[in-house]
Amino acid sequence: MLVSMTPALETAPDVVAPARWQDFLQLMKPRVMSLVIFTGLTGLVCARTPINPILGAIAILCIAVGAGASAALNMWYDADIDRQMRRTRSRPVAAGRVQGADSLALGVVLSLFSVMLMGMALNWLAAGLLAFTIFFYGVVYTIWLKRSTAQNIVIGGLAGALPPVIGWAAASGTTPLNAWLLCAIIFMWTPPHFWALSLYTSEDYKKAGVPMLPVVRGAPYTRRQILIYSLLFCPLCIAPAFTGLGGLAYLAVASFGAAVFLLLAFRLFRSKAGEQTGERNDDGLYDVRAGAKDARNLFAFSILYLTLLFATLLGEQLAGAKVFATLV
């Protein structure tokens, strides 16, 4: 499938009013940025390497700005499909509040700023990883994968999984196996999280021409894939308790959360979520048809679970809690 290297412009609405600073802030997807900051900070602290607080703050700033740059590039390129989806049609470029060229310029400038500052203030390993992450999300995922394959979320999830590795590298100048374990947790979390969402927003993806798994392979196949990935994801979440990262609190949170996650994934597998037809009557992520509630529940809990995992790791590290092992 051929993918155009420029976004569709013929359907672009005219900018109806001068853009406000809030519109440019929204270009950087602040809610997504907050998760990136959180996981990047966890990686930086888990490195257990003394770092000047100012340099640590600069590292997190660079990770945040890099995430914002990726989002601005994404909104520039995806404006044509964003306009067709309930969840994204109010975004600044899609809604016409910001011109696509301005979003592109902001993304490029922020990309260069974050990478260069990271390299000069911290180290070039972290800067290189940050540059790769921005490129992967802005080009590999947004321009290529998202519109060309139903595995877009699986492969593209690497971009969202790298912030803890970047944070670790910024603090220590290294990327040991434990850093990549944090990356793997987010990477394996991404498919069940986004496929659960896509089960009850598949009409939008179909209308926009995005080949999400429910659109290409159907809801039953998607539910089965969610269960398979959940079975792989949950043991991975418990692993840090035995590699020198997590302690007793982490083991408890990871184990209990994994049990709930698997229960919700199994209930989703047994449900008919995603098989409803017709237009949705809502604009929100959580107000769904009765038949899609199992997908909604897994989607919502997946956010809570990932947050609790990294919050517990971060809390244990800051509190100096003892870990079970130092295998890595």
N, C-alpha and C positions, 0 to 999 in steps of 0.2 A: 504493500500500500504506500503510495507516494504521499509525502507530507509536505505541504507548503511551508516554506521558510519565513513567510510573513503572514501575520494575522489577517483575517478577512476585514477589509475596510469598507466594503460597499454598504454594509448595514450599520456602520458607526453613526450614532446619533450626534447631532450638533451639541456642543457644550452650551448649556442653557444659562449658566451663570458662572462668574469667576470662581475658581476652586478655592476652598478654605483650607486652612492648615490642617483641619481635622480630616479632610479628604486625603491629603498626602500621608497622614498618619495611618489611615485605613489601608492605603496602598501596601503598607508593610505588614499587614495582617497581625495586629498586636496580640490577639489571643494565641495564635500559633507561635509567635515570637516568645511569649511568656513560657511556653513549654520548652522551647529550644534553650532559653536562658536557664531554666531550671535544670534540665538534663546536662547542659554544659557546665554549670556550676557544680553539679554532683561529680562529674568527671574530674574537675579541677581539684575538688576537696579530697576525693578518693585517691588521688595520686600520692597523698601524704608527703608532699614535698614542700618545704617552707618557701613561701613566695611573698614578696613585698605586697602589702594590701593594694597599693596603687596599681602595681602591675597586674594583680589579680582582677581588679576592677576593669582595667583596660582590656584584658583578655575576654571578660564577659561582655563588655561593650562591643568588641569586634565580632563576637559570635552573634550578638543581637543584631548589629547592623548588617552583617552578612545574611542573616535570615530575612531581614527587611528588604535587602537588595534582591534576594531570590523571589520574594513575594511580588515586588514591583515588576520584575521581569515577567513573572507568571501572569499578572493581571494585564500587562501590555499585550502579551501574545494571545491570551485566552479570552479577550474581551468579546469576541464573536460568539463563543459558546456560553460564556457567562450570562449574556443577555437572554438566553433561552432557558435558563434554569432558575427555579424559585430561590434556591439557596444562595445563588451568586449574582442575581440580576441587579441587586442594589449596590454592587461594588462600584468604586468611583469611576473607573474607565468604562465599564459596561453601562452604567447609568448616565454617562456623558458629563459627569462633573469634572473629570480630569481628562485631558487629551492623552492619547496613547503615546505620542512622542515624549510627553513629559514623564510618563511612567517609565518608559524605556531609559530616558536620560537619568532619572533618579536611580534606577537599578544599576546602571553602569557606574555612575559616580560612587554610589555607596559600596559597590563591589570592590572597586579599586581602593577606596579609602580603608575599608575594613581589612583587606588582605595586606596592604602595605603597612598599616599601623601595627597589625599583629606581628608581622615579620620584623619590623624595626624595634618594637618594644619588647617582644617576647622571644620568639624563635621562628625560623623559617619552616620547620616541620609543621608547626601548628598553622602557619600562614598557608602552606601548601595544601594542607587538609581542608582549610576553610575555602580556598580557591576552588579545589576540586568539588566541594559540596555545592557551592554556588553554581558552578558550571553544570554539575550533574542535575540539579533541580531545574535550573533555568533553561538548559539546552537539551540534555539527554531525556529528562522526564517530560518537561512541558512541550517542547517542540517535536520530539520524536515519539516517545513511548505512549504518552497519554492518548494520542489520537490513532495509534497504529496497532495496539495489542491489548488483549484482555489481561495480560500480565503486567500492565502499566504500574499498578500499585505494588506488586511484589518487587519488581526490579527498582522502581523509582523510590521505594521506601528507604533505600540506602541513604539518600540525602537527609532525611529526617532522623536517621539513626546515628549519624556521625558526630553531632555536637558533644557528647561525653568524651569521645576520643580526642576531639579538638581541645577540649578543656584539660584533659589529662596531659596532652602533649604540650600545651601552653605552660603548665606548671612544672613538668619534669623533663621535657624535651624527648620523651620516649612514649611508645604506645605498646605496653605489654599486653599479655593475653586478657588480663582482667578488664582493661579498657575496651577491648574488642568484645568481651562478654556483655558489657553494658550496651554496646552497639547492637549486638545480636538480639538482645531482649527487645529493643525498640523495633528492629527489623522484622522480627517474627510477630510482633504485636500488630504491625501495620495492616497486613491482609485481613485478619478477622475484624479488626476495627472498621476499616473502610468498606469491606464487603457487606458488613452488617448494615451500615448506612446506605449503601447502594441498593440493598434489597427493597427499601421503602422509598427510594428516590429514583428508581430505575426508569420511570417515565421521562424524567428530566434528562437523564443521560441518553436515552434513546432519541429524544427529540433533538438533542444537541449533537448527536452523532459521535458520542464518546463510547468506545467499545468496552464498557465495564463488564465484568464477568456475568452478572444477571442478564444483561442485554444480549451477550454473545452466546452464552451456554445455558441460560435459563436459571430460574430460582432453585430448583432441587439440586442441581450440580453445585451452585454457589453455596448452599447450606452445607453440603457435604464437604466442600473445600474448607469452609470456616471451621467445621469440627476437626478436620485433619490438622489444620494449622494450629488450632487451639491445643490439641494433644501434643504437638511439638513445642509450642510456646510455654506452656505451664511448667514443665520440668526445667526448662531453661531459666525460668524466673527463680527457682529454688537454688540453682547452682551457685550463685554468689555466696551463699551461707557456708559453702565448703571450699571456697577458693581464696579465702582471706579477705573478702570484701564485707560480708555481712555477719551479724551476730545473732543472738537469740531472738531479739525483736524482729529482725529482718526475716528470719526463718519462720516465725509465727505468722507475720503478715503475708509473706509470699505463699505459704502453704494454705492458709485459710482462703486467701484471695484466689489462688489457683483452683481450689475446690469449687468456689462460687462461679468462677469463670467457666469451668468445664460444665457445671450444671446448666448455666445459661446457654452455652454453646450446644449442649445436647438437646435442651428444650427447643432451641431454634432449629436444630436439625430435624426434629420431629414435627415441627410446625409447618404451616403453609405460607409462611412469610414470603413476600415477593411474588406471589401468584395472583394477586388482585390485579384487576385491569381498570382502566379509566383514569381520569385526571384526579390528582389529590386536591383536597379542598383547603389545605393549610399551607402556610409558608414557613413553619418552624421545623426544627430538627426532632422535636420530641412529641408533638401533637400529631399522632398517626392513626391510621385505621386500626380497628381491633385486631385484625389478622396480622398486622405488622409489629405488634407490641413486643414479641420475642426478639425481633431484630433490633428494635429500639432499646430494649433492656440491655442487650449485650453491648451495643454501641456505647451507651451511657456508662455501664460498669467498666468497660475497657479503659475509659479515660480515668475514672477513679482509681482503678487498680494500678495503672502505670504510675500515676501520681503518688500513690501510697508507697509503691516499691522504691522510687527514687527519694521520696521524702524520708523514709525509714533509713535508707543507706546514708543519706546526708546527715540525718540526726545522730546516727550511731557514730559516724566519723567525727562530727563536731563534739560529741560527748566523750569521745575516747573509749567507746565500748569495746570489749574484748571480742575477738572473732574466733571461730572454731578452728580454722586451719590457715596455713600460709603456703598453700600448694603452688600458688602462681606469684 
